[in-house]
């Protein structure tokens, strides 16, 4: 019998899973680029980022570029570990690897 899945409830939501997947492959990414990549509104993106930030999975920083304030996102060490663990669980359930 396969043990029941052990998902990270913060990462498991599709939008947050997509954000973590994007951030896992880069050092940081601009908020707008990630928002556009997952095709959500600013408010939905902000809610997802807030939940990830509160869990300690995402760091948010602001910088001025081209006269505009920009928001940058990056996975923390805890976020990278949590994402890797979550993906390993999905892989186990899919019977891959």
C-alpha positions, 0 to 999 in steps of 0.5 A: 500500500502506498503511504498517503501523500505528505504535501506542503499546504503552502506550496501545494496550491497551483499558483504557489507551486508555479511561483516556486517552480519559476523561482527554483531555477533562478537567483531572483525574478521580478514580480511582474515577470512571474505574475505574467508567467503564471497568468494571474492578476496583481492582487492574486499574485500578491496574495500568493507571495504574501503566503509564501513570504509568511511561511519563510519560503520567499524573500521580497526585495524592492529596488528602483530601476529606470525610475520605477520601483520594482519588486524582486522575489527569490526563494529562501533556503527554506523555500528551496528545501520545501519545494524540493521536498514537495516535488519529491512527494509528487514524483513518488506519487506519480511513480516516476524515478 
